[in-house]
Amino acid sequence: MKLSCRAASRLISIGMDRPLGMGELFKLRMHLALCGNCRQFSRQLDALRDAARRAGRGGDASDD
């Protein structure tokens, strides 16, 4: 079953809150292998999460 971009973006978001199941992870990885837009969305969410964590620790975006 092919995963739509809408479903993939939901799984990307859900995966930020909990581990994805094997089936979910497989479908998402297959979709991300083919869809540059969803790969970019995933990278953007990762960057946003990292920035929020740094801000929560009192750091700024230049801290690495």
All heavy atoms as TSV, in Angstrom:
chain	resi	resn	atom	element	x	y	z
A	1	MET	N	N	0.839	-1.189	0.000
A	1	MET	CA	C	0.000	0.000	0.000
A	1	MET	C	C	0.880	1.247	0.000
A	1	MET	O	O	1.796	1.373	0.807
A	1	MET	CB	C	-0.898	-0.010	1.240
A	1	MET	CG	C	-1.784	1.191	1.333
A	1	MET	SD	S	-2.797	1.084	2.816
A	1	MET	CE	C	-3.059	2.801	3.088
A	2	LYS	N	N	0.606	2.139	-0.922
A	2	LYS	CA	C	1.370	3.373	-1.034
A	2	LYS	C	C	0.885	4.375	0.023
A	2	LYS	O	O	-0.295	4.531	0.256
A	2	LYS	CB	C	1.200	3.955	-2.428
A	2	LYS	CG	C	2.043	5.163	-2.667
A	2	LYS	CD	C	1.874	5.678	-4.070
A	2	LYS	CE	C	2.687	6.945	-4.220
A	2	LYS	NZ	N	2.430	7.621	-5.460
A	3	LEU	N	N	1.836	5.060	0.628
A	3	LEU	CA	C	1.552	6.051	1.653
A	3	LEU	C	C	1.448	7.419	0.987
A	3	LEU	O	O	2.314	7.796	0.201
A	3	LEU	CB	C	2.704	6.038	2.663
A	3	LEU	CG	C	2.503	6.662	4.020
A	3	LEU	CD1	C	1.393	5.967	4.794
A	3	LEU	CD2	C	3.793	6.587	4.820
A	4	SER	N	N	0.389	8.163	1.298
A	4	SER	CA	C	0.252	9.517	0.762
A	4	SER	C	C	1.156	10.468	1.541
A	4	SER	O	O	1.607	10.158	2.650
A	4	SER	CB	C	-1.200	9.986	0.881
A	4	SER	OG	O	-1.543	10.190	2.252
A	5	CYS	N	N	1.406	11.631	0.966
A	5	CYS	CA	C	2.214	12.638	1.661
A	5	CYS	C	C	1.531	13.068	2.954
A	5	CYS	O	O	2.199	13.306	3.967
A	5	CYS	CB	C	2.466	13.838	0.759
A	5	CYS	SG	S	3.607	13.480	-0.590
A	6	ARG	N	N	0.226	13.170	2.942
A	6	ARG	CA	C	-0.519	13.543	4.151
A	6	ARG	C	C	-0.303	12.509	5.254
A	6	ARG	O	O	-0.010	12.853	6.396
A	6	ARG	CB	C	-2.000	13.681	3.849
A	6	ARG	CG	C	-2.817	14.096	5.066
A	6	ARG	CD	C	-4.252	14.265	4.716
A	6	ARG	NE	N	-4.340	15.398	3.803
A	6	ARG	CZ	C	-5.328	16.266	3.789
A	6	ARG	NH1	N	-6.339	16.101	4.606
A	6	ARG	NH2	N	-5.333	17.268	2.953
A	7	ALA	N	N	-0.422	11.233	4.898
A	7	ALA	CA	C	-0.220	10.167	5.882
A	7	ALA	C	C	1.241	10.128	6.336
A	7	ALA	O	O	1.525	9.900	7.515
A	7	ALA	CB	C	-0.632	8.822	5.292
A	8	ALA	N	N	2.162	10.367	5.410
A	8	ALA	CA	C	3.589	10.374	5.764
A	8	ALA	C	C	3.883	11.510	6.739
A	8	ALA	O	O	4.594	11.310	7.733
A	8	ALA	CB	C	4.452	10.510	4.512
A	9	SER	N	N	3.337	12.695	6.492
A	9	SER	CA	C	3.588	13.817	7.401
A	9	SER	C	C	3.009	13.547	8.778
A	9	SER	O	O	3.605	13.927	9.788
A	9	SER	CB	C	3.058	15.127	6.818
A	9	SER	OG	O	1.655	15.099	6.696
A	10	ARG	N	N	1.884	12.870	8.833
A	10	ARG	CA	C	1.319	12.489	10.135
A	10	ARG	C	C	2.247	11.512	10.861
A	10	ARG	O	O	2.477	11.650	12.060
A	10	ARG	CB	C	-0.058	11.866	9.954
A	10	ARG	CG	C	-1.122	12.873	9.644
A	10	ARG	CD	C	-2.485	12.228	9.606
A	10	ARG	NE	N	-3.475	13.205	9.217
A	10	ARG	CZ	C	-4.485	12.961	8.408
A	10	ARG	NH1	N	-4.661	11.751	7.908
A	10	ARG	NH2	N	-5.344	13.905	8.099
A	11	LEU	N	N	2.761	10.524	10.127
A	11	LEU	CA	C	3.673	9.567	10.748
A	11	LEU	C	C	4.965	10.245	11.208
A	11	LEU	O	O	5.509	9.903	12.263
A	11	LEU	CB	C	3.996	8.418	9.798
A	11	LEU	CG	C	2.925	7.355	9.646
A	11	LEU	CD1	C	3.365	6.304	8.631
A	11	LEU	CD2	C	2.586	6.707	10.975
A	12	ILE	N	N	5.455	11.190	10.429
A	12	ILE	CA	C	6.654	11.933	10.830
A	12	ILE	C	C	6.385	12.647	12.151
A	12	ILE	O	O	7.191	12.582	13.078
A	12	ILE	CB	C	7.083	12.922	9.727
A	12	ILE	CG1	C	7.583	12.160	8.500
A	12	ILE	CG2	C	8.145	13.883	10.248
A	12	ILE	CD1	C	7.694	13.016	7.245
A	13	SER	N	N	5.244	13.298	12.245
A	13	SER	CA	C	4.883	14.015	13.475
A	13	SER	C	C	4.670	13.055	14.642
A	13	SER	O	O	5.152	13.303	15.753
A	13	SER	CB	C	3.615	14.837	13.245
A	13	SER	OG	O	3.832	15.837	12.291
A	14	ILE	N	N	3.961	11.977	14.398
A	14	ILE	CA	C	3.717	10.982	15.448
A	14	ILE	C	C	5.038	10.399	15.937
A	14	ILE	O	O	5.230	10.184	17.131
A	14	ILE	CB	C	2.779	9.868	14.927
A	14	ILE	CG1	C	1.357	10.420	14.749
A	14	ILE	CG2	C	2.770	8.663	15.862
A	14	ILE	CD1	C	0.430	9.496	13.973
A	15	GLY	N	N	5.957	10.170	15.003
A	15	GLY	CA	C	7.254	9.608	15.352
A	15	GLY	C	C	8.082	10.511	16.255
A	15	GLY	O	O	9.045	10.060	16.875
A	16	MET	N	N	7.723	11.778	16.334
A	16	MET	CA	C	8.408	12.693	17.256
A	16	MET	C	C	7.953	12.443	18.695
A	16	MET	O	O	8.661	12.772	19.635
A	16	MET	CB	C	8.117	14.146	16.882
A	16	MET	CG	C	8.367	14.512	15.454
A	16	MET	SD	S	10.006	14.932	14.952
A	16	MET	CE	C	10.451	16.342	15.815
A	17	ASP	N	N	6.752	11.872	18.846
A	17	ASP	CA	C	6.157	11.667	20.171
A	17	ASP	C	C	6.299	10.245	20.700
A	17	ASP	O	O	6.312	10.037	21.905
A	17	ASP	CB	C	4.674	12.027	20.141
A	17	ASP	CG	C	4.432	13.490	19.841
A	17	ASP	OD1	O	5.263	14.324	20.242
A	17	ASP	OD2	O	3.409	13.805	19.201
A	18	ARG	N	N	6.356	9.291	19.786
A	18	ARG	CA	C	6.463	7.886	20.202
A	18	ARG	C	C	7.176	7.098	19.121
A	18	ARG	O	O	7.186	7.506	17.966
A	18	ARG	CB	C	5.077	7.290	20.459
A	18	ARG	CG	C	4.232	7.155	19.192
A	18	ARG	CD	C	3.086	6.178	19.385
A	18	ARG	NE	N	2.175	6.152	18.259
A	18	ARG	CZ	C	2.354	5.416	17.160
A	18	ARG	NH1	N	3.424	4.659	17.026
A	18	ARG	NH2	N	1.470	5.427	16.178
A	19	PRO	N	N	7.752	5.967	19.509
A	19	PRO	CA	C	8.380	5.117	18.490
A	19	PRO	C	C	7.319	4.570	17.521
A	19	PRO	O	O	6.214	4.205	17.944
A	19	PRO	CB	C	9.006	3.976	19.292
A	19	PRO	CG	C	9.046	4.451	20.700
A	19	PRO	CD	C	7.940	5.446	20.862
A	20	LEU	N	N	7.635	4.544	16.251
A	20	LEU	CA	C	6.713	3.987	15.271
A	20	LEU	C	C	6.824	2.475	15.262
A	20	LEU	O	O	7.892	1.911	15.523
A	20	LEU	CB	C	7.036	4.530	13.875
A	20	LEU	CG	C	6.876	6.034	13.675
A	20	LEU	CD1	C	7.292	6.411	12.255
A	20	LEU	CD2	C	5.462	6.481	13.955
A	21	GLY	N	N	5.713	1.820	14.941
A	21	GLY	CA	C	5.721	0.373	14.798
A	21	GLY	C	C	6.491	-0.021	13.553
A	21	GLY	O	O	6.770	0.804	12.680
A	22	MET	N	N	6.801	-1.292	13.448
A	22	MET	CA	C	7.583	-1.778	12.305
A	22	MET	C	C	6.899	-1.474	10.980
A	22	MET	O	O	7.544	-1.035	10.038
A	22	MET	CB	C	7.833	-3.283	12.431
A	22	MET	CG	C	8.748	-3.652	13.588
A	22	MET	SD	S	10.422	-3.080	13.329
A	22	MET	CE	C	10.962	-4.235	12.101
A	23	GLY	N	N	5.605	-1.703	10.891
A	23	GLY	CA	C	4.874	-1.444	9.657
A	23	GLY	C	C	4.857	0.036	9.315
A	23	GLY	O	O	5.048	0.417	8.152
A	24	GLU	N	N	4.602	0.864	10.317
A	24	GLU	CA	C	4.592	2.311	10.111
A	24	GLU	C	C	5.960	2.790	9.636
A	24	GLU	O	O	6.066	3.576	8.692
A	24	GLU	CB	C	4.238	3.049	11.407
A	24	GLU	CG	C	2.841	2.829	11.908
A	24	GLU	CD	C	2.633	3.403	13.296
A	24	GLU	OE1	O	3.540	3.286	14.148
A	24	GLU	OE2	O	1.546	3.969	13.526
A	25	LEU	N	N	6.993	2.319	10.303
A	25	LEU	CA	C	8.347	2.737	9.974
A	25	LEU	C	C	8.735	2.300	8.563
A	25	LEU	O	O	9.329	3.073	7.810
A	25	LEU	CB	C	9.327	2.167	11.002
A	25	LEU	CG	C	10.754	2.671	10.956
A	25	LEU	CD1	C	10.806	4.189	11.099
A	25	LEU	CD2	C	11.575	2.009	12.049
A	26	PHE	N	N	8.382	1.085	8.198
A	26	PHE	CA	C	8.684	0.589	6.849
A	26	PHE	C	C	7.994	1.442	5.791
A	26	PHE	O	O	8.625	1.876	4.826
A	26	PHE	CB	C	8.267	-0.877	6.709
A	26	PHE	CG	C	8.501	-1.422	5.342
A	26	PHE	CD1	C	9.773	-1.771	4.923
A	26	PHE	CD2	C	7.443	-1.572	4.454
A	26	PHE	CE1	C	9.998	-2.265	3.650
A	26	PHE	CE2	C	7.656	-2.062	3.169
A	26	PHE	CZ	C	8.939	-2.409	2.774
A	27	LYS	N	N	6.697	1.693	5.968
A	27	LYS	CA	C	5.952	2.499	4.999
A	27	LYS	C	C	6.527	3.908	4.898
A	27	LYS	O	O	6.673	4.452	3.802
A	27	LYS	CB	C	4.479	2.581	5.388
A	27	LYS	CG	C	3.718	1.309	5.200
A	27	LYS	CD	C	2.286	1.492	5.670
A	27	LYS	CE	C	1.529	0.189	5.689
A	27	LYS	NZ	N	0.173	0.347	6.214
A	28	LEU	N	N	6.852	4.493	6.042
A	28	LEU	CA	C	7.393	5.842	6.040
A	28	LEU	C	C	8.755	5.891	5.351
A	28	LEU	O	O	9.012	6.772	4.529
A	28	LEU	CB	C	7.497	6.385	7.468
A	28	LEU	CG	C	8.056	7.796	7.603
A	28	LEU	CD1	C	7.221	8.794	6.808
A	28	LEU	CD2	C	8.137	8.194	9.074
A	29	ARG	N	N	9.617	4.954	5.660
A	29	ARG	CA	C	10.948	4.941	5.026
A	29	ARG	C	C	10.846	4.755	3.514
A	29	ARG	O	O	11.597	5.379	2.765
A	29	ARG	CB	C	11.822	3.866	5.645
A	29	ARG	CG	C	12.314	4.262	7.016
A	29	ARG	CD	C	13.293	3.269	7.559
A	29	ARG	NE	N	13.809	3.717	8.849
A	29	ARG	CZ	C	14.582	2.998	9.613
A	29	ARG	NH1	N	14.954	1.790	9.238
A	29	ARG	NH2	N	14.997	3.472	10.772
A	30	MET	N	N	9.937	3.909	3.075
A	30	MET	CA	C	9.747	3.713	1.640
A	30	MET	C	C	9.264	5.016	0.996
A	30	MET	O	O	9.736	5.405	-0.066
A	30	MET	CB	C	8.748	2.585	1.366
A	30	MET	CG	C	9.271	1.216	1.760
A	30	MET	SD	S	10.777	0.750	0.884
A	30	MET	CE	C	10.159	0.582	-0.767
A	31	HIS	N	N	8.340	5.698	1.655
A	31	HIS	CA	C	7.835	6.955	1.118
A	31	HIS	C	C	8.940	8.008	1.072
A	31	HIS	O	O	9.094	8.705	0.069
A	31	HIS	CB	C	6.646	7.454	1.959
A	31	HIS	CG	C	6.036	8.704	1.421
A	31	HIS	ND1	N	5.056	8.695	0.468
A	31	HIS	CD2	C	6.297	10.010	1.694
A	31	HIS	CE1	C	4.734	9.950	0.164
A	31	HIS	NE2	N	5.471	10.767	0.907
A	32	LEU	N	N	9.707	8.118	2.158
A	32	LEU	CA	C	10.765	9.124	2.217
A	32	LEU	C	C	11.856	8.873	1.179
A	32	LEU	O	O	12.489	9.812	0.704
A	32	LEU	CB	C	11.375	9.175	3.621
A	32	LEU	CG	C	10.459	9.716	4.717
A	32	LEU	CD1	C	11.153	9.636	6.066
A	32	LEU	CD2	C	9.999	11.130	4.424
A	33	ALA	N	N	12.048	7.602	0.825
A	33	ALA	CA	C	13.042	7.280	-0.200
A	33	ALA	C	C	12.644	7.848	-1.561
A	33	ALA	O	O	13.503	8.142	-2.398
A	33	ALA	CB	C	13.226	5.767	-0.306
A	34	LEU	N	N	11.351	8.049	-1.754
A	34	LEU	CA	C	10.846	8.513	-3.049
A	34	LEU	C	C	10.373	9.963	-3.063
A	34	LEU	O	O	10.201	10.535	-4.126
A	34	LEU	CB	C	9.676	7.621	-3.488
A	34	LEU	CG	C	9.996	6.136	-3.633
A	34	LEU	CD1	C	8.722	5.346	-3.869
A	34	LEU	CD2	C	10.986	5.917	-4.753
A	35	CYS	N	N	10.146	10.544	-1.901
A	35	CYS	CA	C	9.504	11.856	-1.840
A	35	CYS	C	C	10.410	12.911	-1.192
A	35	CYS	O	O	10.572	12.936	0.036
A	35	CYS	CB	C	8.181	11.757	-1.078
A	35	CYS	SG	S	7.276	13.317	-1.035
A	36	GLY	N	N	10.974	13.768	-2.013
A	36	GLY	CA	C	11.852	14.825	-1.517
A	36	GLY	C	C	11.139	15.833	-0.638
A	36	GLY	O	O	11.729	16.348	0.321
A	37	ASN	N	N	9.881	16.125	-0.936
A	37	ASN	CA	C	9.143	17.086	-0.116
A	37	ASN	C	C	8.965	16.582	1.306
A	37	ASN	O	O	9.130	17.337	2.271
A	37	ASN	CB	C	7.784	17.405	-0.739
A	37	ASN	CG	C	7.902	18.204	-2.012
A	37	ASN	OD1	O	8.859	18.951	-2.201
A	37	ASN	ND2	N	6.937	18.039	-2.903
A	38	CYS	N	N	8.634	15.324	1.454
A	38	CYS	CA	C	8.452	14.759	2.789
A	38	CYS	C	C	9.789	14.617	3.516
A	38	CYS	O	O	9.855	14.795	4.725
A	38	CYS	CB	C	7.705	13.426	2.717
A	38	CYS	SG	S	5.945	13.646	2.304
A	39	ARG	N	N	10.861	14.304	2.773
A	39	ARG	CA	C	12.190	14.278	3.394
A	39	ARG	C	C	12.526	15.653	3.947
A	39	ARG	O	O	13.037	15.780	5.066
A	39	ARG	CB	C	13.261	13.855	2.389
A	39	ARG	CG	C	13.370	12.373	2.184
A	39	ARG	CD	C	14.642	11.982	1.441
A	39	ARG	NE	N	14.855	12.706	0.197
A	39	ARG	CZ	C	14.353	12.351	-0.982
A	39	ARG	NH1	N	13.588	11.278	-1.083
A	39	ARG	NH2	N	14.623	13.055	-2.066
A	40	GLN	N	N	12.232	16.696	3.181
A	40	GLN	CA	C	12.498	18.063	3.627
A	40	GLN	C	C	11.652	18.393	4.856
A	40	GLN	O	O	12.143	18.997	5.813
A	40	GLN	CB	C	12.218	19.061	2.498
A	40	GLN	CG	C	12.476	20.498	2.874
A	40	GLN	CD	C	13.938	20.784	3.183
A	40	GLN	OE1	O	14.835	20.105	2.700
A	40	GLN	NE2	N	14.185	21.773	4.007
A	41	PHE	N	N	10.385	18.007	4.856
A	41	PHE	CA	C	9.508	18.236	6.005
A	41	PHE	C	C	10.076	17.551	7.244
A	41	PHE	O	O	10.116	18.136	8.331
A	41	PHE	CB	C	8.097	17.718	5.705
A	41	PHE	CG	C	7.151	17.826	6.862
A	41	PHE	CD1	C	6.712	19.061	7.306
A	41	PHE	CD2	C	6.698	16.688	7.512
A	41	PHE	CE1	C	5.832	19.158	8.382
A	41	PHE	CE2	C	5.826	16.776	8.575
A	41	PHE	CZ	C	5.390	18.009	9.017
A	42	SER	N	N	10.553	16.325	7.087
A	42	SER	CA	C	11.135	15.586	8.204
A	42	SER	C	C	12.377	16.297	8.744
A	42	SER	O	O	12.543	16.433	9.960
A	42	SER	CB	C	11.483	14.165	7.755
A	42	SER	OG	O	12.031	13.423	8.816
A	43	ARG	N	N	13.229	16.764	7.845
A	43	ARG	CA	C	14.432	17.499	8.282
A	43	ARG	C	C	14.056	18.792	8.994
A	43	ARG	O	O	14.690	19.165	9.987
A	43	ARG	CB	C	15.333	17.800	7.081
A	43	ARG	CG	C	16.089	16.583	6.582
A	43	ARG	CD	C	17.178	16.961	5.588
A	43	ARG	NE	N	16.643	17.529	4.364
A	43	ARG	CZ	C	16.429	16.856	3.240
A	43	ARG	NH1	N	16.725	15.564	3.183
A	43	ARG	NH2	N	15.945	17.445	2.174
A	44	GLN	N	N	13.033	19.474	8.503
A	44	GLN	CA	C	12.600	20.719	9.129
A	44	GLN	C	C	12.061	20.469	10.533
A	44	GLN	O	O	12.350	21.233	11.460
A	44	GLN	CB	C	11.547	21.421	8.270
A	44	GLN	CG	C	12.117	22.014	7.005
A	44	GLN	CD	C	11.046	22.511	6.058
A	44	GLN	OE1	O	9.888	22.106	6.122
A	44	GLN	NE2	N	11.447	23.391	5.156
A	45	LEU	N	N	11.286	19.404	10.710
A	45	LEU	CA	C	10.779	19.088	12.044
A	45	LEU	C	C	11.916	18.717	12.994
A	45	LEU	O	O	11.901	19.099	14.164
A	45	LEU	CB	C	9.765	17.948	11.994
A	45	LEU	CG	C	8.334	18.321	11.661
A	45	LEU	CD1	C	7.425	17.105	11.826
A	45	LEU	CD2	C	7.819	19.466	12.486
A	46	ASP	N	N	12.896	17.977	12.492
A	46	ASP	CA	C	14.064	17.636	13.315
A	46	ASP	C	C	14.796	18.905	13.758
A	46	ASP	O	O	15.177	19.035	14.923
A	46	ASP	CB	C	15.031	16.729	12.557
A	46	ASP	CG	C	14.556	15.297	12.464
A	46	ASP	OD1	O	13.706	14.885	13.283
A	46	ASP	OD2	O	15.050	14.585	11.570
A	47	ALA	N	N	14.977	19.840	12.835
A	47	ALA	CA	C	15.664	21.093	13.164
A	47	ALA	C	C	14.866	21.905	14.172
A	47	ALA	O	O	15.432	22.473	15.115
A	47	ALA	CB	C	15.906	21.909	11.896
A	48	LEU	N	N	13.560	21.936	14.012
A	48	LEU	CA	C	12.697	22.665	14.939
A	48	LEU	C	C	12.751	22.042	16.338
A	48	LEU	O	O	12.868	22.749	17.341
A	48	LEU	CB	C	11.268	22.677	14.412
A	48	LEU	CG	C	10.244	23.454	15.214
A	48	LEU	CD1	C	10.627	24.924	15.288
A	48	LEU	CD2	C	8.867	23.303	14.582
A	49	ARG	N	N	12.715	20.711	16.393
A	49	ARG	CA	C	12.801	20.012	17.680
A	49	ARG	C	C	14.139	20.297	18.355
A	49	ARG	O	O	14.194	20.596	19.547
A	49	ARG	CB	C	12.628	18.507	17.475
A	49	ARG	CG	C	12.742	17.719	18.784
A	49	ARG	CD	C	12.701	16.240	18.564
A	49	ARG	NE	N	13.761	15.871	17.634
A	49	ARG	CZ	C	13.812	14.725	16.996
A	49	ARG	NH1	N	12.873	13.828	17.146
A	49	ARG	NH2	N	14.815	14.456	16.187
A	50	ASP	N	N	15.220	20.248	17.590
A	50	ASP	CA	C	16.547	20.515	18.153
A	50	ASP	C	C	16.656	21.947	18.661
A	50	ASP	O	O	17.216	22.192	19.734
A	50	ASP	CB	C	17.637	20.236	17.127
A	50	ASP	CG	C	17.761	18.760	16.792
A	50	ASP	OD1	O	17.238	17.918	17.551
A	50	ASP	OD2	O	18.378	18.454	15.749
A	51	ALA	N	N	16.105	22.896	17.901
A	51	ALA	CA	C	16.138	24.297	18.326
A	51	ALA	C	C	15.328	24.496	19.608
A	51	ALA	O	O	15.753	25.230	20.508
A	51	ALA	CB	C	15.612	25.200	17.219
A	52	ALA	N	N	14.194	23.836	19.703
A	52	ALA	CA	C	13.364	23.945	20.905
A	52	ALA	C	C	14.085	23.349	22.112
A	52	ALA	O	O	14.020	23.901	23.217
A	52	ALA	CB	C	12.025	23.248	20.686
A	53	ARG	N	N	14.767	22.245	21.916
A	53	ARG	CA	C	15.528	21.646	23.021
A	53	ARG	C	C	16.639	22.575	23.488
A	53	ARG	O	O	16.851	22.755	24.685
A	53	ARG	CB	C	16.114	20.305	22.597
A	53	ARG	CG	C	15.103	19.210	22.545
A	53	ARG	CD	C	15.751	17.905	22.139
A	53	ARG	NE	N	14.753	16.856	22.124
A	53	ARG	CZ	C	14.918	15.682	21.541
A	53	ARG	NH1	N	16.064	15.413	20.920
A	53	ARG	NH2	N	13.975	14.784	21.565
A	54	ARG	N	N	17.350	23.168	22.524
A	54	ARG	CA	C	18.419	24.110	22.895
A	54	ARG	C	C	17.849	25.316	23.626
A	54	ARG	O	O	18.428	25.770	24.613
A	54	ARG	CB	C	19.181	24.561	21.647
A	54	ARG	CG	C	20.164	23.529	21.142
A	54	ARG	CD	C	21.104	24.113	20.103
A	54	ARG	NE	N	20.408	24.686	18.974
A	54	ARG	CZ	C	20.071	24.023	17.862
A	54	ARG	NH1	N	20.385	22.747	17.749
A	54	ARG	NH2	N	19.432	24.614	16.882
A	55	ALA	N	N	16.729	25.817	23.154
A	55	ALA	CA	C	16.110	26.975	23.804
A	55	ALA	C	C	15.672	26.618	25.216
A	55	ALA	O	O	15.789	27.433	26.135
A	55	ALA	CB	C	14.915	27.456	22.983
A	56	GLY	N	N	15.195	25.395	25.399
A	56	GLY	CA	C	14.767	24.939	26.716
A	56	GLY	C	C	15.921	24.818	27.687
A	56	GLY	O	O	15.753	24.932	28.901
A	57	ARG	N	N	17.131	24.596	27.162
A	57	ARG	CA	C	18.327	24.505	28.000
A	57	ARG	C	C	18.995	25.859	28.160
A	57	ARG	O	O	20.032	25.975	28.791
A	57	ARG	CB	C	19.330	23.534	27.367
A	57	ARG	CG	C	18.881	22.089	27.411
A	57	ARG	CD	C	20.015	21.154	27.018
A	57	ARG	NE	N	20.655	21.531	25.771
A	57	ARG	CZ	C	20.525	20.898	24.608
A	57	ARG	NH1	N	19.732	19.865	24.524
A	57	ARG	NH2	N	21.159	21.309	23.539
A	58	GLY	N	N	18.434	26.883	27.524
A	58	GLY	CA	C	19.010	28.218	27.628
A	58	GLY	C	C	20.072	28.511	26.607
A	58	GLY	O	O	20.751	29.514	26.679
A	59	GLY	N	N	20.226	27.642	25.599
A	59	GLY	CA	C	21.206	27.866	24.546
A	59	GLY	C	C	20.597	28.625	23.403
A	59	GLY	O	O	19.417	28.957	23.402
A	60	ASP	N	N	21.425	28.923	22.409
A	60	ASP	CA	C	20.895	29.547	21.196
A	60	ASP	C	C	21.231	28.675	20.002
A	60	ASP	O	O	21.873	27.645	20.117
A	60	ASP	CB	C	21.381	30.996	21.021
A	60	ASP	CG	C	22.880	31.102	20.821
A	60	ASP	OD1	O	23.493	30.142	20.312
A	60	ASP	OD2	O	23.452	32.140	21.155
A	61	ALA	N	N	20.803	29.100	18.842
A	61	ALA	CA	C	20.954	28.283	17.622
A	61	ALA	C	C	22.411	28.050	17.239
A	61	ALA	O	O	22.729	27.120	16.532
A	61	ALA	CB	C	20.214	28.945	16.463
A	62	SER	N	N	23.319	28.889	17.719
A	62	SER	CA	C	24.727	28.706	17.351
A	62	SER	C	C	25.441	27.710	18.262
A	62	SER	O	O	26.586	27.351	18.001
A	62	SER	CB	C	25.461	30.060	17.388
A	62	SER	OG	O	25.462	30.557	18.708
A	63	ASP	N	N	24.801	27.267	19.341
A	63	ASP	CA	C	25.397	26.271	20.236
A	63	ASP	C	C	25.335	24.899	19.615
A	63	ASP	O	O	24.297	24.436	19.215
A	63	ASP	CB	C	24.648	26.220	21.585
A	63	ASP	CG	C	24.850	27.449	22.417
A	63	ASP	OD1	O	25.767	28.220	22.091
A	63	ASP	OD2	O	24.099	27.654	23.386
A	64	ASP	N	N	26.463	24.238	19.509
A	64	ASP	CA	C	26.499	22.847	19.017
A	64	ASP	C	C	27.541	22.055	19.712
A	64	ASP	O	O	28.502	22.438	20.190
A	64	ASP	CB	C	26.738	22.786	17.505
A	64	ASP	CG	C	25.490	23.129	16.709
A	64	ASP	OD1	O	24.390	22.834	17.200
A	64	ASP	OD2	O	25.639	23.698	15.616
